[in-house]
C-alpha cells in the first residue's frame, strides 16, 4: 500500500510539474477559462467511459443527501481554485504566486489532523519546517515586495491563499468521500459540474483558429488533468494526507527542473525563459528534497524495524 501511494503521488507531482510549461504555451491561442473547460470535457468523457466499462457508475446510486452536497462543494471549490489562481497573476509574478500557493500542502497536512484524526510526530513537524524554509530559499529571487505596488502584491497574496484554501478544502472533501465513492467517481462528478458551470464563460471561437500544434498542447493539458488528479485521488486513498502533502511540495522543484531542461534544449525559446537561480536557491532545493525524503522513508523504516524486532 505504501509503495502504491508513493507511485501515484509521484506521477501526480511529475505531471503537475510539466503543466506550467504547457499552460505557458497555451496562452498564445486560448484563454484560461476555455482551456480549463476543454480539459474538464476531455477528462469527463474518458472518465465516464472508463467507469461505465468497469461497472463503477452504480456507486452514485448509493449516495445520500449529505454525500451529494459534499460532491457539489468539492466541485465548486476546485473550480474556485482554478479561477482564483489565474486571477492572482494580474497582481503577482508567476514565481511569487507559485511560492505563495505552496502553503496548500501545509493546509492539507493540518486538515488531516483536524478532520481525520491523523497525528503529526515531532519529526514530521520538523520536516514541514524544513520544507517551508527550503521553499523560501528556493524562490528568494522572486521575493521582491518593494515599490509602490505593495497593496496590489498583498491583494495578490490574499487571492492565492484563497486559491490554496479552496484546493485544500476540495482535497479534504474528496478524502471524506472515499468510503462511499471512489476517487475516480468524485473527479467524474467534478468534471461534469465544471463543464456545465464554466460553459457560459468560455469563448468557443478559439477552437476554430487552433492549428495542429495548438491542439497537441491543449490535448496534453487535458490528459494532464486526467492523469494528475486521478493519481492524486488514488494517493489519498493509500497514504495519510501528511505524506501526500509533503510530496506535493516537490512540484515547484520538478517544474523548475523541467523548465531548465526545455531551455537547455532550446525548445520554444520565444515563450519559455529560464528562471534565475543562485546558491541559496540550490540550497533550498536540496532542503526540500531532504525533508520530503525523510517524511517518505521514515514510515517505511519504522515498519521494517517493527517487522524485524
C-alpha positions, 0 to 999 in steps of 0.5 A, a space after each residue: 500500500 505504501 509503495 502504491 501511494 508513493 507511485 501515484 503521488 509521484 506521477 501526480 507531482 511529475 505531471 503537475 510539474 510539466 503543466 506550467 510549461 504547457 499552460 505557458 504555451 497555451 496562452 498564445 491561442 486560448 484563454 484560461 477559462 476555455 482551456 480549463 473547460 476543454 480539459 474538464 470535457 476531455 477528462 469527463 468523457 474518458 472518465 465516464 467511459 472508463 467507469 461505465 466499462 468497469 461497472 463503477 457508475 452504480 456507486 452514485 446510486 448509493 449516495 445520500 443527501 449529505 454525500 451529494 452536497 459534499 460532491 457539489 462543494 468539492 466541485 465548486 471549490 476546485 473550480 474556485 481554485 482554478 479561477 482564483 489562481 489565474 486571477 492572482 497573476 494580474 497582481 503577482 509574478 508567476 514565481 511569487 504566486 507559485 511560492 505563495 500557493 505552496 502553503 496548500 500542502 501545509 493546509 492539507 497536512 493540518 486538515 488531516 489532523 483536524 478532520 481525520 484524526 491523523 497525528 503529526 510526530 515531532 519529526 514530521 513537524 520538523 520536516 514541514 519546517 524544513 520544507 517551508 524554509 527550503 521553499 523560501 530559499 528556493 524562490 528568494 529571487 522572486 521575493 521582491 515586495 518593494 515599490 509602490 505596488 505593495 497593496 496590489 502584491 498583498 491583494 495578490 497574496 490574499 487571492 492565492 491563499 484563497 486559491 490554496 484554501 479552496 484546493 485544500 478544502 476540495 482535497 479534504 472533501 474528496 478524502 471524506 468521500 472515499 468510503 462511499 465513492 471512489 476517487 475516480 467517481 468524485 473527479 467524474 462528478 467534478 468534471 461534469 459540474 465544471 463543464 456545465 458551470 464554466 460553459 457560459 464563460 468560455 469563448 468557443 471561437 478559439 477552437 476554430 483558429 487552433 492549428 495542429 500544434 495548438 491542439 497537441 498542447 491543449 490535448 496534453 493539458 487535458 490528459 494532464 488533468 486526467 492523469 494528475 488528479 486521478 493519481 492524486 485521488 488514488 494517493 489519498 486513498 493509500 497514504 495519510 494526507 501528511 505524506 501526500 502533502 509533503 510530496 506535493 511540495 516537490 512540484 515547484 522543484 520538478 517544474 523548475 527542473 523541467 523548465 531548465 531542461 526545455 531551455 537547455 534544449 532550446 525548445 520554444 525559446 520565444 515563450 519559455 525563459 529560464 528562471 534565475 537561480 543562485 546558491 541559496 536557491 540550490 540550497 533550498 532545493 536540496 532542503 526540500 528534497 531532504 525533508 520530503 525524503 525523510 517524511 517518505 522513508 521514515 514510515 517505511 523504516 519504522 515498519 521494517 524495524 517493527 517487522 524485524 524486532 
